[in-house]
Amino acid sequence: MVVLGIHTPETEGEKNIDSLRAKLKEAGLTFPVAVDNKGTMWQRYFNSYWPSVYLIDKRGVARWGWSGELNWKGAKGDMHLRKHIEELVRE
C-alpha cells in the first residue's frame, strides 16, 4: 500500500513549498505529497471538499472516495476507509 498526498492550494500563500514542508513536518506527516498548483487533479477527481480521500487499486482505478474529513461529526469515515483498504489488499 502507498499513501500519497496531493496538495491543491486554495490561496497564493498556500503555494509556498517551504511553508508546506514546515506544515507537513509539524503535523508529523512523512508520506510523499505532490503539489498541484494548477488544480489539475482537483478537477479530474471532481473535488468539492478539502480533504478528500481516494483509494486507487493496483490497476490504477479509483475504487472508493470520501469527501471531507473522515470523522466529521462522528461520520466514522476511518472505519469505512479501513474496510475498503482491507478489501483491496485481499484482491
CNS distance restraints for C-alpha pairs under 8 A (distance, minus, plus):
assign (resid   1 and name CA) (resid  89 and name CA) 7.90 0.50 0.50
assign (resid   3 and name CA) (resid  31 and name CA) 6.15 0.50 0.50
assign (resid   3 and name CA) (resid  32 and name CA) 7.40 0.50 0.50
assign (resid   4 and name CA) (resid  31 and name CA) 6.12 0.50 0.50
assign (resid   4 and name CA) (resid  32 and name CA) 5.38 0.50 0.50
assign (resid   4 and name CA) (resid  33 and name CA) 5.80 0.50 0.50
assign (resid   4 and name CA) (resid  34 and name CA) 7.53 0.50 0.50
assign (resid   5 and name CA) (resid  31 and name CA) 7.17 0.50 0.50
assign (resid   5 and name CA) (resid  32 and name CA) 6.19 0.50 0.50
assign (resid   5 and name CA) (resid  33 and name CA) 4.27 0.50 0.50
assign (resid   5 and name CA) (resid  34 and name CA) 6.13 0.50 0.50
assign (resid   6 and name CA) (resid  33 and name CA) 5.34 0.50 0.50
assign (resid   6 and name CA) (resid  34 and name CA) 4.72 0.50 0.50
assign (resid   6 and name CA) (resid  35 and name CA) 5.82 0.50 0.50
assign (resid   6 and name CA) (resid  36 and name CA) 6.52 0.50 0.50
assign (resid   7 and name CA) (resid  33 and name CA) 6.57 0.50 0.50
assign (resid   7 and name CA) (resid  34 and name CA) 6.07 0.50 0.50
assign (resid   7 and name CA) (resid  35 and name CA) 4.86 0.50 0.50
assign (resid   7 and name CA) (resid  36 and name CA) 5.81 0.50 0.50
assign (resid   7 and name CA) (resid  37 and name CA) 7.83 0.50 0.50
assign (resid   8 and name CA) (resid  35 and name CA) 6.28 0.50 0.50
assign (resid   8 and name CA) (resid  36 and name CA) 4.90 0.50 0.50
assign (resid   8 and name CA) (resid  37 and name CA) 5.77 0.50 0.50
assign (resid   8 and name CA) (resid  38 and name CA) 7.69 0.50 0.50
assign (resid   8 and name CA) (resid  39 and name CA) 5.90 0.50 0.50
assign (resid   8 and name CA) (resid  42 and name CA) 7.00 0.50 0.50
assign (resid   9 and name CA) (resid  14 and name CA) 5.01 0.50 0.50
assign (resid   9 and name CA) (resid  15 and name CA) 5.69 0.50 0.50
assign (resid   9 and name CA) (resid  36 and name CA) 7.32 0.50 0.50
assign (resid   9 and name CA) (resid  37 and name CA) 6.07 0.50 0.50
assign (resid   9 and name CA) (resid  39 and name CA) 7.92 0.50 0.50
assign (resid  10 and name CA) (resid  14 and name CA) 6.54 0.50 0.50
assign (resid  11 and name CA) (resid  15 and name CA) 7.07 0.50 0.50
assign (resid  12 and name CA) (resid  16 and name CA) 7.62 0.50 0.50
assign (resid  14 and name CA) (resid  19 and name CA) 7.50 0.50 0.50
assign (resid  14 and name CA) (resid  20 and name CA) 7.09 0.50 0.50
assign (resid  15 and name CA) (resid  20 and name CA) 7.73 0.50 0.50
assign (resid  15 and name CA) (resid  37 and name CA) 6.56 0.50 0.50
assign (resid  16 and name CA) (resid  20 and name CA) 6.31 0.50 0.50
assign (resid  17 and name CA) (resid  21 and name CA) 6.13 0.50 0.50
assign (resid  18 and name CA) (resid  22 and name CA) 6.27 0.50 0.50
assign (resid  19 and name CA) (resid  23 and name CA) 6.25 0.50 0.50
assign (resid  20 and name CA) (resid  24 and name CA) 6.16 0.50 0.50
assign (resid  21 and name CA) (resid  25 and name CA) 6.17 0.50 0.50
assign (resid  22 and name CA) (resid  26 and name CA) 6.04 0.50 0.50
assign (resid  23 and name CA) (resid  27 and name CA) 6.13 0.50 0.50
assign (resid  24 and name CA) (resid  28 and name CA) 6.14 0.50 0.50
assign (resid  24 and name CA) (resid  29 and name CA) 5.22 0.50 0.50
assign (resid  24 and name CA) (resid  30 and name CA) 7.38 0.50 0.50
assign (resid  25 and name CA) (resid  29 and name CA) 6.03 0.50 0.50
assign (resid  25 and name CA) (resid  30 and name CA) 7.40 0.50 0.50
assign (resid  36 and name CA) (resid  40 and name CA) 6.54 0.50 0.50
assign (resid  36 and name CA) (resid  41 and name CA) 6.87 0.50 0.50
assign (resid  36 and name CA) (resid  42 and name CA) 7.98 0.50 0.50
assign (resid  39 and name CA) (resid  43 and name CA) 6.18 0.50 0.50
assign (resid  40 and name CA) (resid  44 and name CA) 6.24 0.50 0.50
assign (resid  41 and name CA) (resid  45 and name CA) 6.07 0.50 0.50
assign (resid  42 and name CA) (resid  46 and name CA) 6.16 0.50 0.50
assign (resid  42 and name CA) (resid  47 and name CA) 5.30 0.50 0.50
assign (resid  43 and name CA) (resid  47 and name CA) 6.36 0.50 0.50
assign (resid  47 and name CA) (resid  52 and name CA) 7.23 0.50 0.50
assign (resid  47 and name CA) (resid  67 and name CA) 7.58 0.50 0.50
assign (resid  48 and name CA) (resid  67 and name CA) 7.39 0.50 0.50
assign (resid  49 and name CA) (resid  67 and name CA) 5.71 0.50 0.50
assign (resid  49 and name CA) (resid  68 and name CA) 5.35 0.50 0.50
assign (resid  50 and name CA) (resid  67 and name CA) 7.22 0.50 0.50
assign (resid  50 and name CA) (resid  68 and name CA) 5.54 0.50 0.50
assign (resid  50 and name CA) (resid  69 and name CA) 7.52 0.50 0.50
assign (resid  51 and name CA) (resid  67 and name CA) 6.53 0.50 0.50
assign (resid  51 and name CA) (resid  68 and name CA) 4.96 0.50 0.50
assign (resid  51 and name CA) (resid  69 and name CA) 6.04 0.50 0.50
assign (resid  52 and name CA) (resid  65 and name CA) 7.22 0.50 0.50
assign (resid  52 and name CA) (resid  66 and name CA) 5.61 0.50 0.50
assign (resid  52 and name CA) (resid  67 and name CA) 4.44 0.50 0.50
assign (resid  52 and name CA) (resid  68 and name CA) 5.37 0.50 0.50
assign (resid  52 and name CA) (resid  69 and name CA) 7.32 0.50 0.50
assign (resid  53 and name CA) (resid  65 and name CA) 5.42 0.50 0.50
assign (resid  53 and name CA) (resid  66 and name CA) 5.07 0.50 0.50
assign (resid  53 and name CA) (resid  67 and name CA) 6.51 0.50 0.50
assign (resid  53 and name CA) (resid  68 and name CA) 7.93 0.50 0.50
assign (resid  54 and name CA) (resid  62 and name CA) 6.62 0.50 0.50
assign (resid  54 and name CA) (resid  63 and name CA) 7.45 0.50 0.50
assign (resid  54 and name CA) (resid  64 and name CA) 5.65 0.50 0.50
assign (resid  54 and name CA) (resid  65 and name CA) 4.30 0.50 0.50
assign (resid  54 and name CA) (resid  66 and name CA) 6.54 0.50 0.50
assign (resid  55 and name CA) (resid  62 and name CA) 5.79 0.50 0.50
assign (resid  55 and name CA) (resid  63 and name CA) 5.71 0.50 0.50
assign (resid  55 and name CA) (resid  64 and name CA) 5.20 0.50 0.50
assign (resid  55 and name CA) (resid  65 and name CA) 6.35 0.50 0.50
assign (resid  55 and name CA) (resid  84 and name CA) 7.96 0.50 0.50
assign (resid  55 and name CA) (resid  85 and name CA) 7.44 0.50 0.50
assign (resid  56 and name CA) (resid  60 and name CA) 5.55 0.50 0.50
assign (resid  56 and name CA) (resid  61 and name CA) 5.29 0.50 0.50
assign (resid  56 and name CA) (resid  62 and name CA) 4.30 0.50 0.50
assign (resid  56 and name CA) (resid  63 and name CA) 5.74 0.50 0.50
assign (resid  56 and name CA) (resid  64 and name CA) 7.40 0.50 0.50
assign (resid  57 and name CA) (resid  61 and name CA) 5.39 0.50 0.50
assign (resid  57 and name CA) (resid  62 and name CA) 6.43 0.50 0.50
assign (resid  57 and name CA) (resid  63 and name CA) 6.52 0.50 0.50
assign (resid  57 and name CA) (resid  88 and name CA) 6.63 0.50 0.50
assign (resid  64 and name CA) (resid  84 and name CA) 7.39 0.50 0.50
assign (resid  66 and name CA) (resid  70 and name CA) 7.23 0.50 0.50
assign (resid  66 and name CA) (resid  77 and name CA) 7.59 0.50 0.50
assign (resid  68 and name CA) (resid  72 and name CA) 7.54 0.50 0.50
assign (resid  69 and name CA) (resid  77 and name CA) 7.85 0.50 0.50
assign (resid  70 and name CA) (resid  75 and name CA) 6.69 0.50 0.50
assign (resid  70 and name CA) (resid  76 and name CA) 6.47 0.50 0.50
assign (resid  70 and name CA) (resid  77 and name CA) 4.23 0.50 0.50
assign (resid  70 and name CA) (resid  78 and name CA) 5.61 0.50 0.50
assign (resid  71 and name CA) (resid  75 and name CA) 4.80 0.50 0.50
assign (resid  71 and name CA) (resid  76 and name CA) 4.99 0.50 0.50
assign (resid  71 and name CA) (resid  77 and name CA) 5.38 0.50 0.50
assign (resid  71 and name CA) (resid  78 and name CA) 6.65 0.50 0.50
assign (resid  72 and name CA) (resid  76 and name CA) 7.82 0.50 0.50
assign (resid  76 and name CA) (resid  80 and name CA) 6.92 0.50 0.50
assign (resid  77 and name CA) (resid  81 and name CA) 6.06 0.50 0.50
assign (resid  78 and name CA) (resid  82 and name CA) 6.14 0.50 0.50
assign (resid  79 and name CA) (resid  83 and name CA) 6.22 0.50 0.50
assign (resid  80 and name CA) (resid  84 and name CA) 6.30 0.50 0.50
assign (resid  81 and name CA) (resid  85 and name CA) 6.13 0.50 0.50
assign (resid  82 and name CA) (resid  86 and name CA) 6.11 0.50 0.50
assign (resid  83 and name CA) (resid  87 and name CA) 6.35 0.50 0.50
assign (resid  84 and name CA) (resid  88 and name CA) 6.26 0.50 0.50
assign (resid  85 and name CA) (resid  89 and name CA) 6.12 0.50 0.50
assign (resid  86 and name CA) (resid  90 and name CA) 6.29 0.50 0.50
assign (resid  87 and name CA) (resid  91 and name CA) 6.72 0.50 0.50
